[in-house]
Amino acid sequence: MNAPAGKRPEELRSHQWYGTEGLRSFSHRARTRQLGYLPEEHLGKPVIAILNTWSDINPCHVHLRDRAQAVKRGVWQAGGFPLEFPVSTLSETFQKPTPMLYRNMLAMETEELLRSYPVDGAVLMGGCDKSTPALLMGAATADLPAVFVPAGPMLPGHWRNEVLGSGTDMWKYWDDKRAGLIGDCEMTELESGLARSPGHCMTMGTASTLTAAAEALGVTVPGASSIPAVDSGHDRMAAAAGLRIVELVHKDRKLSDILTRDAFEDAVTTVLGLGGSTNAVIHLIAMAGRAGVKLTLDDFDRIARTVPVLANVRPGGQTYLMEDFHFAGGLPGFLSRIPDLLHLERPTVSYDTMREQITGAQVHNDDVIRTRDNPVASEGGVAVLRGNLCPDGAVIKHIAAERHLLKHTGTAVVFDDYRTMQRTINDPSLDITADSVLVLRNAGPKGGPGMPEYGMLPIPDHLLRQGVRDMVRISDARMSGTSYGTCVLHVAPESYVGGPLALVRSGDTITLDVDARSLRLHVDDEELERRRAEWTPPPVRHERGYGALYNEQITQADTGCDFEFLARPGKVQDPYAG
């Protein structure tokens, strides 16, 4: 029953539940016997919570039920006592209006679960878009030793002689169908070929971007973020995480030791150098805030000008998918190409320094992970825009846009909500041309609600038939990381709360200039004030329940869309277990 070298049994946090002489400890031990455990299995050992986001309706995580067994294997081997906890599953595919509405709920659940149970450390199992930031936000606030186990990308899709990227090729072929280039038979075949194994999207979408960010932060075992979900190496990685968490408990290396300002700057550098998802901007700002680090849009813009895009992975790149990235060297190989842009002396869950973690890493395919003298793009893949239309900022993934649209002036066609846009986008009376600027409002944090991924507005059918595949689109919504196009996103403040986007009218002129980092509405201030005086707030989306709490507490996109009462500084007392 004695712990390995490190913490003595009485120094473990779980000791106050199990090791004292009072009635409560007697009860806790008795109830653990009720669970079927011998005293020798758990007393005096680090108790490790395995937070599992598995569910039957989350295809990205459907294999995590099995991976939890590998984590347990590692924990047992290292002398710990694993306990698996089911937590909310955030399925990007099925949860409506968007799992972003529930990211903070999972974060809150994670924090309170780790605080309220006899837990010494945690293994966090997730990967689908919102689960990675949610788990890390909650664990950072609880501040125990923790290791993140990424769900891993699915296998590449296949259709006829095409290699498919989930999400990215879904948008492409759906547009082809609307343009009349393919029909129902082809679409039926694509349904069975687009996503052919467990795991999250195998493009550099939000899931792969965020798990790479987690690895760059130092909270995974090395190389974990790109291992394909069904590869046997994924099972071994999960077991290694179980081994590692027990060592972290004995070292007392908490998340606060790892999630430093330097770590978040390196995560931003990584995301931008990968050509990653714009969603990472919101999530990293929120994650940093939970760790007591103030990260802003200006940090993203500053770092973007210093880091090239080296990952030739769709949709920012042209050719490859995550399995190719993994076997080309994965994130360790990628980071080995930009060591001068990183803070290498900071600790990770596996090493005392990031320098040690990437020592010896190699790149095995220079077309998948490019060299510095042959980048996919000369600077980071996300640009931050400012202007009278977005005084608190907006973002654009400019490497996934058509070059000729990055400086563009056009006439606005405005949609007040997503349903209206769906119903009327093909209305000839709107007179939409390839030069028009499509504007969607009331799709932000409060207006969505939850800021759904509506930002890749569809191009009208008649333009698709003419061969148009990109237009300037502006919204206070988000966009799937698997998407592409000249889409200005996260306009802040959002229209629902009276931001300038609420004042735009069809026929107004808008200029986008990515090089100048500018987004401007060509309407004079006097006219805007007149419009503002006429504006009335939209109706409340939720009058009760979680939605009402969300509406009351959610912050804007530029500050991470966290709940104000969760993001504010302050300590929470650990529970008394006696």
C-alpha positions as CSV (number, residue, x, y, z in Angstrom):
1,M,0.0,0.0,0.0
2,N,3.0,2.3,0.0
3,A,3.4,4.8,-2.8
4,P,6.5,4.7,-5.1
5,A,9.2,7.2,-4.5
6,G,7.7,10.7,-4.4
7,K,4.8,11.7,-2.3
8,R,4.1,9.9,0.9
9,P,0.5,8.5,1.2
10,E,-0.5,11.1,3.8
11,E,0.6,13.8,1.4
12,L,-1.8,12.8,-1.3
13,R,-4.9,14.9,-1.7
14,S,-7.0,11.7,-1.7
15,H,-5.7,10.9,1.8
16,Q,-8.2,13.3,3.4
17,W,-11.0,11.1,2.0
18,Y,-9.4,7.7,2.8
19,G,-6.7,7.9,5.3
20,T,-7.9,9.7,8.4
21,E,-9.5,8.1,11.5
22,G,-12.9,9.8,11.3
23,L,-16.3,8.5,10.5
24,R,-16.2,9.9,6.9
25,S,-13.0,8.1,6.0
26,F,-14.5,4.9,7.4
27,S,-17.5,5.5,5.2
28,H,-15.4,6.2,2.1
29,R,-13.4,3.0,2.6
30,A,-16.6,1.0,3.1
31,R,-18.1,2.4,0.0
32,T,-15.0,1.6,-2.0
33,R,-15.2,-2.0,-0.8
34,Q,-18.8,-1.8,-2.1
35,L,-17.3,-1.0,-5.5
36,G,-15.4,-4.3,-5.3
37,Y,-11.9,-2.9,-4.6
38,L,-9.4,-4.4,-2.1
39,P,-7.6,-2.0,0.3
40,E,-4.3,-3.0,-1.4
41,E,-5.6,-1.7,-4.7
42,H,-6.1,1.9,-3.7
43,L,-5.1,2.9,-0.2
44,G,-2.0,5.0,-0.2
45,K,-1.9,5.2,-4.0
46,P,-2.5,8.3,-6.2
47,V,-6.1,8.3,-7.3
48,I,-6.3,9.2,-11.0
49,A,-9.6,10.5,-12.5
50,I,-10.0,9.5,-16.2
51,L,-12.4,12.0,-17.6
52,N,-13.9,10.3,-20.7
53,T,-16.0,12.2,-23.3
54,W,-17.0,8.9,-25.1
55,S,-20.6,8.4,-26.2
56,D,-22.5,6.4,-28.8
57,I,-23.3,9.6,-30.8
58,N,-19.9,11.1,-30.9
59,P,-18.0,9.4,-33.8
60,C,-14.9,11.4,-33.0
61,H,-14.7,9.7,-29.6
62,V,-16.5,6.4,-30.1
63,H,-13.2,4.6,-29.5
64,L,-12.4,6.3,-26.2
65,R,-14.2,3.7,-24.2
66,D,-11.4,1.3,-25.3
67,R,-8.7,3.8,-24.9
68,A,-9.7,4.4,-21.3
69,Q,-8.7,0.8,-20.6
70,A,-5.2,1.5,-21.9
71,V,-5.0,4.6,-19.7
72,K,-6.0,2.4,-16.7
73,R,-3.4,-0.1,-17.7
74,G,-0.7,2.6,-17.5
75,V,-2.0,4.0,-14.2
76,W,-2.0,0.5,-12.6
77,Q,1.5,-0.2,-13.9
78,A,2.8,3.0,-12.4
79,G,1.3,2.3,-9.0
80,G,-1.8,4.5,-9.2
81,F,-5.5,3.8,-8.8
82,P,-7.6,4.8,-11.8
83,L,-11.3,5.8,-11.7
84,E,-13.2,6.5,-14.9
85,F,-15.7,9.4,-14.9
86,P,-18.1,10.0,-17.8
87,V,-18.4,13.7,-18.7
88,S,-20.4,15.6,-21.3
89,T,-19.7,14.6,-24.9
90,L,-19.6,17.5,-27.3
91,S,-20.3,16.0,-30.7
92,E,-19.5,18.6,-33.4
93,T,-21.6,16.6,-35.9
94,F,-24.8,16.2,-34.0
95,Q,-25.2,18.7,-31.2
96,K,-27.3,21.7,-32.1
97,P,-27.3,24.6,-32.4
98,T,-23.6,24.1,-31.7
99,P,-21.4,22.4,-29.1
100,M,-19.8,25.8,-28.6
101,L,-23.0,26.6,-26.5
102,Y,-21.9,23.8,-24.2
103,R,-18.1,24.2,-24.1
104,N,-18.3,26.2,-20.8
105,M,-20.7,23.6,-19.3
106,L,-18.1,20.8,-19.8
107,A,-15.4,23.1,-18.5
108,M,-17.4,23.8,-15.4
109,E,-18.2,20.1,-15.0
110,T,-14.5,19.2,-15.3
111,E,-13.5,21.8,-12.7
112,E,-16.1,20.8,-10.2
113,L,-15.7,17.1,-10.6
114,L,-11.9,17.3,-10.1
115,R,-12.4,19.5,-7.0
116,S,-15.2,17.5,-5.3
117,Y,-13.9,14.0,-5.6
118,P,-10.9,12.2,-4.0
119,V,-8.6,12.9,-7.0
120,D,-4.8,13.4,-7.0
121,G,-4.5,13.8,-10.8
122,A,-6.4,13.5,-14.0
123,V,-6.2,12.1,-17.5
124,L,-8.4,14.1,-19.9
125,M,-9.8,12.3,-22.9
126,G,-11.1,14.4,-25.8
127,G,-10.4,15.7,-29.2
128,C,-13.6,16.8,-31.0
129,D,-13.5,20.6,-31.4
130,K,-14.8,22.0,-28.1
131,S,-13.8,19.1,-25.9
132,T,-10.1,19.9,-25.9
133,P,-10.5,23.5,-24.7
134,A,-13.3,22.6,-22.3
135,L,-11.4,19.9,-20.5
136,L,-8.2,22.0,-20.3
137,M,-10.1,25.1,-19.1
138,G,-11.7,23.2,-16.3
139,A,-8.6,21.3,-15.3
140,A,-6.5,24.5,-15.4
141,T,-8.9,26.1,-12.9
142,A,-8.9,23.0,-10.6
143,D,-5.1,23.0,-11.0
144,L,-4.2,19.4,-10.4
145,P,-1.6,17.4,-12.3
146,A,-3.2,16.4,-15.6
147,V,-2.3,14.8,-18.9
148,F,-4.5,15.2,-22.1
149,V,-5.1,12.2,-24.3
150,P,-6.2,13.4,-27.8
151,A,-8.8,11.3,-29.6
152,G,-6.7,11.3,-32.8
153,P,-7.6,11.9,-36.5
154,M,-9.7,9.4,-38.4
155,L,-8.3,7.5,-41.4
156,P,-8.3,9.4,-44.8
157,G,-11.5,9.2,-46.7
158,H,-11.8,7.6,-50.1
159,W,-14.2,8.0,-53.0
160,R,-13.4,6.4,-56.4
161,N,-9.9,7.6,-57.1
162,E,-10.0,10.6,-54.7
163,V,-8.5,10.8,-51.2
164,L,-11.0,12.8,-49.1
165,G,-10.6,15.1,-46.2
166,S,-13.7,15.1,-43.9
167,G,-15.3,18.5,-43.7
168,T,-13.2,20.1,-46.4
169,D,-14.4,17.8,-49.2
170,M,-17.9,17.8,-47.8
171,W,-18.1,21.5,-48.6
172,K,-16.5,21.0,-52.0
173,Y,-18.7,18.3,-53.2
174,W,-21.9,19.8,-51.8
175,D,-21.1,22.9,-53.9
176,D,-20.4,20.6,-56.9
177,K,-23.8,19.1,-56.4
178,R,-25.5,22.5,-56.3
179,A,-23.6,23.5,-59.4
180,G,-25.0,20.4,-61.2
181,L,-21.6,18.7,-61.6
182,I,-22.5,15.6,-59.7
183,G,-25.7,13.9,-58.7
184,D,-27.4,11.9,-56.0
185,C,-25.6,8.6,-56.9
186,E,-22.2,10.3,-56.3
187,M,-23.4,11.9,-53.1
188,T,-24.6,8.5,-51.8
189,E,-21.2,7.0,-52.5
190,L,-19.5,10.0,-50.7
191,E,-21.6,9.4,-47.6
192,S,-19.9,6.1,-47.2
193,G,-16.4,7.3,-48.1
194,L,-16.0,10.6,-46.4
195,A,-15.5,9.5,-42.8
196,R,-14.5,5.8,-42.6
197,S,-13.2,5.2,-39.0
198,P,-13.4,6.5,-35.5
199,G,-11.6,9.8,-34.8
200,H,-11.9,13.5,-35.4
201,C,-11.5,15.2,-38.7
202,M,-8.2,14.3,-40.4
203,T,-7.8,17.7,-42.0
204,M,-6.1,20.6,-40.1
205,G,-9.6,21.5,-38.9
206,T,-10.4,22.7,-35.4
207,A,-9.9,19.3,-33.8
208,S,-6.4,18.7,-35.2
209,T,-5.5,22.4,-34.5
210,L,-6.6,22.2,-30.9
211,T,-5.0,18.9,-30.1
212,A,-1.7,20.2,-31.7
213,A,-2.1,23.3,-29.5
214,A,-2.4,21.0,-26.5
215,E,0.8,19.2,-27.4
216,A,2.5,22.5,-28.0
217,L,1.4,23.7,-24.5
218,G,3.1,20.6,-23.1
219,V,0.1,18.7,-21.7
220,T,0.3,15.6,-23.9
221,V,3.0,13.0,-24.2
222,P,5.3,13.8,-27.2
223,G,3.8,13.2,-30.6
224,A,0.3,12.4,-29.3
225,S,-1.7,14.8,-31.2
226,S,-1.4,13.3,-34.7
227,I,-1.5,9.6,-34.0
228,P,-4.4,8.1,-36.1
229,A,-7.3,7.1,-33.8
230,V,-7.3,3.5,-34.9
231,D,-3.5,3.0,-35.0
232,S,-2.0,0.7,-32.3
233,G,0.3,3.6,-31.4
234,H,-2.8,5.4,-30.1
235,D,-3.4,2.6,-27.6
236,R,0.3,2.8,-26.5
237,M,0.1,6.6,-26.2
238,A,-3.0,6.3,-23.9
239,A,-1.1,3.8,-21.7
240,A,1.9,6.1,-21.6
241,A,-0.3,8.9,-20.5
242,G,-1.5,6.7,-17.6
243,L,2.0,6.0,-16.6
244,R,3.0,9.6,-16.8
245,I,0.1,11.0,-14.7
246,V,1.2,9.0,-11.7
247,E,4.7,10.4,-12.0
248,L,3.3,13.9,-12.2
249,V,1.4,13.5,-9.0
250,H,4.5,12.3,-7.2
251,K,6.4,15.3,-8.7
252,D,3.6,17.6,-7.8
253,R,3.8,19.1,-11.3
254,K,0.5,20.9,-11.7
255,L,-1.1,22.4,-14.8
256,S,-0.2,25.9,-13.4
257,D,3.5,24.9,-13.7
258,I,3.0,24.1,-17.4
259,L,0.3,26.5,-18.7
260,T,2.5,29.6,-18.6
261,R,2.6,32.7,-20.7
262,D,5.5,31.2,-22.7
263,A,3.5,28.0,-23.3
264,F,0.5,29.9,-24.7
265,E,2.7,32.0,-27.0
266,D,4.2,28.7,-28.3
267,A,0.7,27.3,-28.8
268,V,-0.3,30.4,-30.8
269,T,2.9,30.1,-32.9
270,T,2.1,26.4,-33.5
271,V,-1.5,27.1,-34.6
272,L,-0.4,29.8,-37.0
273,G,2.5,27.8,-38.4
274,L,0.2,24.9,-39.0
275,G,-2.3,27.1,-40.9
276,G,-4.8,26.0,-38.2
277,S,-8.4,26.8,-37.5
278,T,-9.7,30.3,-36.6
279,N,-11.6,28.7,-33.8
280,A,-8.3,28.3,-32.0
281,V,-8.2,32.1,-31.5
282,I,-11.3,32.0,-29.2
283,H,-10.3,28.8,-27.4
284,L,-6.7,29.7,-26.7
285,I,-7.8,33.1,-25.3
286,A,-10.3,31.4,-23.0
287,M,-7.8,28.6,-22.0
288,A,-5.2,31.2,-21.2
289,G,-7.6,33.2,-19.1
290,R,-8.3,30.2,-17.0
291,A,-4.6,29.8,-16.4
292,G,-4.2,33.5,-15.4
293,V,-2.6,34.5,-18.7
294,K,-3.9,37.4,-20.6
295,L,-3.9,36.5,-24.3
296,T,-5.3,38.9,-26.9
297,L,-6.1,39.2,-30.6
298,D,-3.0,41.5,-30.8
299,D,-0.8,38.6,-29.6
300,F,-2.1,36.5,-32.5
301,D,-1.5,39.3,-35.0
302,R,2.0,40.0,-33.7
303,I,3.0,36.4,-33.7
304,A,1.4,35.7,-37.2
305,R,3.9,38.2,-38.7
306,T,6.9,36.1,-37.5
307,V,6.0,32.5,-38.2
308,P,5.6,30.9,-41.7
309,V,3.1,28.2,-42.5
310,L,5.0,25.0,-42.9
311,A,2.2,22.3,-42.7
312,N,1.0,21.4,-46.2
313,V,-2.2,20.0,-44.8
314,R,-5.7,20.7,-46.1
315,P,-7.5,23.0,-46.1
316,G,-4.7,25.6,-45.6
317,G,-2.3,23.4,-47.5
318,Q,-3.1,21.8,-50.8
319,T,-2.4,18.1,-50.6
320,Y,-2.0,16.2,-47.4
321,L,-4.0,15.0,-44.4
322,M,-3.2,14.3,-40.8
323,E,-1.9,10.7,-41.3
324,D,0.6,12.1,-43.7
325,F,1.6,14.8,-41.2
326,H,2.0,12.1,-38.5
327,F,4.3,9.9,-40.5
328,A,6.3,12.9,-41.7
329,G,7.3,13.6,-38.1
330,G,4.2,14.9,-36.4
331,L,4.3,17.9,-34.1
332,P,7.8,17.2,-32.8
333,G,9.1,17.3,-36.3
334,F,7.2,20.4,-37.1
335,L,8.5,22.2,-33.9
336,S,12.0,21.1,-34.7
337,R,11.8,23.4,-37.7
338,I,11.0,26.5,-35.7
339,P,13.0,26.2,-32.4
340,D,14.1,29.9,-32.6
341,L,10.4,30.9,-32.4
342,L,9.7,28.9,-29.3
343,H,10.3,29.2,-25.5
344,L,12.3,26.0,-25.1
345,E,13.1,26.1,-21.4
346,R,9.6,25.7,-20.1
347,P,8.4,22.4,-18.6
348,T,6.0,19.9,-20.1
349,V,4.2,16.8,-18.6
350,S,7.0,14.6,-20.0
351,Y,10.2,16.6,-19.7
352,D,11.7,19.4,-17.6
353,T,12.0,21.5,-20.8
354,M,10.4,21.7,-24.2
355,R,14.0,21.6,-25.6
356,E,14.4,18.1,-24.3
357,Q,11.0,17.1,-25.7
358,I,11.9,18.0,-29.3
359,T,15.5,17.0,-29.2
360,G,16.1,14.4,-31.9
361,A,12.8,15.1,-33.6
362,Q,13.1,14.8,-37.4
363,V,11.0,15.5,-40.5
364,H,10.8,12.7,-43.0
365,N,8.9,14.4,-45.8
366,D,9.7,17.9,-46.7
367,D,6.6,18.4,-48.8
368,V,4.3,17.6,-45.9
369,I,6.2,19.6,-43.3
370,R,7.9,22.3,-45.4
371,T,11.3,23.9,-44.7
372,R,11.6,27.5,-43.8
373,D,12.9,28.4,-47.3
374,N,9.9,26.7,-49.0
375,P,6.8,27.6,-46.8
376,V,3.2,27.1,-47.7
377,A,2.8,30.8,-46.8
378,S,5.3,33.4,-45.6
379,E,3.4,34.3,-42.5
380,G,0.9,32.7,-40.1
381,G,-2.4,31.5,-41.5
382,V,-4.8,33.8,-39.5
383,A,-5.0,37.6,-39.7
384,V,-6.7,39.9,-37.2
385,L,-8.7,42.7,-38.7
386,R,-9.7,46.1,-37.3
387,G,-12.0,48.8,-38.5
388,N,-15.3,50.6,-37.9
389,L,-17.1,47.4,-38.7
390,C,-15.2,45.4,-36.1
391,P,-13.8,47.8,-33.4
392,D,-13.0,44.9,-31.1
393,G,-11.5,42.8,-33.9
394,A,-12.4,40.1,-36.4
395,V,-10.4,37.2,-37.9
396,I,-9.8,35.7,-41.3
397,K,-8.0,32.5,-42.4
398,H,-6.4,34.2,-45.4
399,I,-4.3,31.2,-46.6
400,A,-7.6,29.4,-47.3
401,A,-9.0,32.3,-49.4
402,E,-8.6,33.2,-53.1
403,R,-5.8,35.7,-53.4
404,H,-7.8,38.2,-55.5
405,L,-10.4,38.7,-52.8
406,L,-7.9,39.6,-50.0
407,K,-8.3,43.2,-51.1
408,H,-11.8,43.8,-52.2
409,T,-14.5,46.4,-52.2
410,G,-18.1,45.3,-52.8
411,T,-21.7,46.0,-52.1
412,A,-23.3,44.4,-49.0
413,V,-26.1,41.9,-49.2
414,V,-27.3,41.5,-45.6
415,F,-29.1,38.6,-43.9
416,D,-30.6,39.1,-40.5
417,D,-30.3,35.4,-39.5
418,Y,-29.1,32.1,-40.8
419,R,-32.5,30.7,-41.6
420,T,-33.4,33.7,-43.6
421,M,-30.1,33.4,-45.5
422,Q,-30.8,29.7,-46.2
423,R,-34.3,30.5,-47.5
424,T,-33.4,33.5,-49.7
425,I,-29.7,33.1,-50.8
426,N,-30.9,32.0,-54.3
427,D,-33.5,34.7,-54.6
428,P,-32.9,36.5,-58.0
429,S,-34.2,39.8,-56.6
430,L,-31.2,40.1,-54.3
431,D,-29.1,40.6,-57.4
432,I,-26.0,38.9,-55.8
433,T,-22.9,39.0,-58.0
434,A,-19.4,37.5,-57.5
435,D,-18.4,41.0,-56.3
436,S,-21.1,41.2,-53.6
437,V,-20.2,41.0,-49.9
438,L,-22.4,38.6,-48.1
439,V,-23.2,39.7,-44.5
440,L,-24.7,37.5,-41.9
441,R,-25.6,38.9,-38.4
442,N,-27.2,37.6,-35.2
443,A,-25.0,34.5,-35.3
444,G,-22.5,35.5,-32.5
445,P,-22.1,34.3,-28.9
446,K,-25.5,35.6,-27.8
447,G,-27.2,35.9,-31.2
448,G,-26.6,32.3,-32.4
449,P,-26.9,31.4,-29.6
450,G,-23.5,29.9,-29.0
451,M,-21.8,31.3,-32.1
452,P,-22.5,28.5,-34.5
453,E,-20.2,27.6,-37.5
454,Y,-22.3,29.6,-40.0
455,G,-19.5,31.8,-41.3
456,M,-18.9,29.9,-44.5
457,L,-22.1,31.3,-46.1
458,P,-23.1,29.3,-49.2
459,I,-22.5,30.9,-52.6
460,P,-25.7,31.2,-54.6
461,D,-26.4,28.4,-57.0
462,H,-26.3,30.6,-60.1
463,L,-22.8,31.7,-59.3
464,L,-21.6,28.2,-58.6
465,R,-22.9,27.2,-62.1
466,Q,-20.8,30.1,-63.5
467,G,-17.7,28.6,-61.7
468,V,-17.5,31.0,-58.8
469,R,-16.1,29.2,-55.8
470,D,-15.3,32.1,-53.4
471,M,-16.8,35.4,-52.3
472,V,-16.2,37.8,-49.4
473,R,-18.4,36.8,-46.5
474,I,-18.6,38.6,-43.2
475,S,-20.3,37.5,-40.0
476,D,-20.2,37.4,-36.2
477,A,-20.3,33.6,-36.4
478,R,-17.5,31.1,-36.5
479,M,-16.5,28.8,-39.3
480,S,-15.5,25.1,-39.3
481,G,-11.8,24.6,-39.2
482,T,-12.2,22.3,-42.2
483,S,-13.8,25.1,-44.2
484,Y,-12.1,27.5,-46.7
485,G,-12.9,30.7,-48.5
486,T,-12.7,34.5,-47.9
487,C,-14.7,34.5,-44.7
488,V,-14.4,37.2,-42.1
489,L,-15.4,35.8,-38.8
490,H,-15.8,36.6,-35.1
491,V,-16.8,40.2,-35.7
492,A,-16.8,41.9,-32.3
493,P,-18.9,43.2,-30.7
494,E,-21.6,41.0,-32.2
495,S,-24.7,42.4,-33.9
496,Y,-27.0,41.0,-31.3
497,V,-25.7,43.4,-28.6
498,G,-25.7,46.3,-31.0
499,G,-22.2,46.1,-32.6
500,P,-21.7,47.9,-35.9
501,L,-22.6,44.8,-37.9
502,A,-26.2,45.4,-36.7
503,L,-26.2,48.7,-38.6
504,V,-25.1,47.5,-42.0
505,R,-27.7,47.6,-44.7
506,S,-27.9,46.0,-48.1
507,G,-26.4,48.3,-50.7
508,D,-23.7,49.6,-48.3
509,T,-20.1,49.5,-49.5
510,I,-17.5,47.4,-47.5
511,T,-13.8,47.1,-48.1
512,L,-11.7,44.2,-46.9
513,D,-7.9,44.7,-47.0
514,V,-6.1,41.8,-45.4
515,D,-2.6,43.2,-45.9
516,A,-3.7,46.4,-44.1
517,R,-5.5,44.3,-41.5
518,S,-8.6,46.4,-42.2
519,L,-12.4,45.9,-42.5
520,R,-14.3,49.1,-43.2
521,L,-17.9,50.0,-43.8
522,H,-18.2,53.1,-46.0
523,V,-21.0,54.9,-44.1
524,D,-20.3,58.1,-42.4
525,D,-20.5,58.4,-38.6
526,E,-23.6,60.6,-38.6
527,E,-25.6,58.1,-40.6
528,L,-24.4,55.2,-38.4
529,E,-25.6,57.2,-35.3
530,R,-29.0,57.7,-36.9
531,R,-29.2,54.0,-37.6
532,R,-28.1,53.2,-34.1
533,A,-30.9,55.3,-32.7
534,E,-33.4,53.3,-34.7
535,W,-32.0,49.9,-33.8
536,T,-33.9,47.7,-31.4
537,P,-32.4,44.6,-29.7
538,P,-33.6,41.2,-31.0
539,P,-35.8,39.1,-28.7
540,V,-34.1,37.0,-25.9
541,R,-33.3,33.5,-27.2
542,H,-33.8,31.7,-23.8
543,E,-36.0,32.9,-21.0
544,R,-34.9,30.1,-18.6
545,G,-32.5,27.2,-18.1
546,Y,-28.9,26.9,-19.2
547,G,-29.5,29.1,-22.2
548,A,-30.5,32.0,-19.9
549,L,-27.4,31.5,-17.8
550,Y,-25.4,31.5,-21.0
551,N,-26.9,34.7,-22.3
552,E,-26.3,36.4,-19.0
553,Q,-22.7,35.4,-18.6
554,I,-21.1,34.9,-22.0
555,T,-18.3,37.2,-23.0
556,Q,-17.6,38.3,-26.6
557,A,-15.4,36.5,-29.1
558,D,-12.4,38.7,-28.6
559,T,-12.2,37.7,-25.0
560,G,-12.8,34.0,-25.5
561,C,-16.5,33.5,-25.0
562,D,-16.1,32.3,-21.5
563,F,-18.6,32.8,-18.7
564,E,-17.8,35.9,-16.7
565,F,-18.2,34.2,-13.4
566,L,-15.8,31.4,-14.4
567,A,-13.2,33.7,-16.1
568,R,-12.9,36.2,-13.2
569,P,-9.9,35.9,-10.9
570,G,-10.3,34.4,-7.5
571,K,-9.7,31.2,-5.5
572,V,-12.2,28.5,-4.6
573,Q,-11.7,26.6,-1.4
574,D,-10.9,22.9,-1.6
575,P,-13.7,20.9,0.0
576,Y,-13.4,19.5,3.5
577,A,-13.7,15.8,3.3
578,G,-13.9,14.9,7.0
